[in-house]
Amino acid sequence: MTGVPAPDAPGAPGKQEAVTASADLTAHPVVGASPRRTLGVLLVMCGSVMCVQSLVAAINLAMPKLSASCLHPSPTQLLWIVDSYVMMTITSTDWSVFIRHVRSP
């Protein structure tokens, strides 16, 4: 036996429970979220992602100059440079935009 209850056993998931679970997801709408505000948040976040992607592309294009610089970073150090730049860019761009938009009435 696999330990899975039979479909007709008490406590086994059935069609009625699945319908109830999906009904619970739509039963409580987000209070105060207008479609216009939701669209605004979506557009702001998409713009942030596009900004971050362009900055990541720029740092990837700058990698040959970084590796040829007077610091002569190893491949591991280059990886850390790029990863830290990407994390700082994502954090500063998305978080500041998110906070600014959420706090606005």
C-alpha positions in Angstrom: 0.0 0.0 0.0 1.2 3.5 -0.8 -0.6 5.3 2.1 -2.9 7.2 -0.2 -6.5 7.0 0.9 -9.0 5.5 -1.5 -11.2 8.1 -3.3 -14.3 7.1 -1.4 -12.6 7.0 2.0 -13.3 9.7 4.6 -10.8 12.5 4.4 -9.8 11.7 0.8 -9.8 14.8 -1.5 -12.8 14.8 -3.7 -14.5 17.1 -6.2 -16.4 19.0 -3.5 -13.3 19.9 -1.6 -11.5 21.1 -4.8 -14.5 23.3 -5.7 -14.5 24.7 -2.1 -10.8 25.5 -2.3 -11.0 27.3 -5.6 -14.1 29.2 -4.3 -12.1 30.4 -1.3 -9.5 31.9 -3.5 -12.0 34.2 -5.2 -14.3 34.8 -2.2 -12.0 37.5 -0.6 -11.1 40.1 -3.1 -8.2 42.5 -2.3 -9.7 45.5 -0.5 -9.1 48.8 -2.2 -7.3 47.5 -5.2 -8.7 49.2 -8.3 -7.9 47.8 -11.7 -6.2 51.1 -12.6 -3.9 50.9 -9.6 -3.1 47.2 -10.3 -2.3 48.1 -13.9 -0.1 50.9 -12.7 1.9 48.5 -10.4 2.3 46.1 -13.2 3.6 48.8 -15.6 6.0 50.2 -13.0 7.4 46.7 -12.2 7.7 45.8 -15.9 9.6 49.1 -16.5 11.9 48.2 -13.5 12.6 44.8 -15.0 13.5 46.4 -18.4 15.8 48.8 -16.7 17.6 46.1 -14.7 17.9 43.9 -17.9 19.5 46.8 -19.7 22.0 47.4 -16.9 22.8 43.7 -16.7 23.5 43.8 -20.5 25.8 46.8 -20.0 27.8 45.1 -17.3 28.1 42.0 -19.4 29.4 44.1 -22.3 31.9 45.8 -19.9 33.4 42.5 -18.7 36.3 42.4 -21.3 37.3 45.9 -20.2 37.1 44.9 -16.5 39.2 41.8 -17.1 41.8 43.9 -19.0 42.0 46.6 -16.3 45.0 47.1 -14.1 43.3 45.2 -11.3 43.5 41.9 -13.3 40.5 40.2 -11.6 40.3 36.4 -11.7 37.3 34.7 -13.3 35.9 34.2 -9.8 36.3 37.8 -8.9 34.6 38.8 -12.2 31.7 36.6 -11.3 31.5 38.3 -7.9 31.7 41.8 -9.5 28.9 41.0 -11.9 26.7 39.3 -9.4 27.0 42.0 -6.8 26.3 44.7 -9.4 23.2 42.8 -10.6 21.9 42.3 -7.0 22.5 45.9 -6.1 20.8 47.1 -9.3 17.7 44.9 -8.7 17.4 45.8 -5.1 17.8 49.5 -5.5 15.6 49.8 -8.7 12.7 47.5 -7.9 12.5 48.1 -4.1 12.6 51.9 -4.4 10.0 51.9 -7.1 7.8 49.5 -5.2 7.9 51.5 -2.0 7.3 54.8 -3.8 4.3 53.4 -5.6 2.8 51.5 -2.6 3.0 54.6 -0.3 1.3 56.9 -2.7 -2.5 57.1 -2.0 
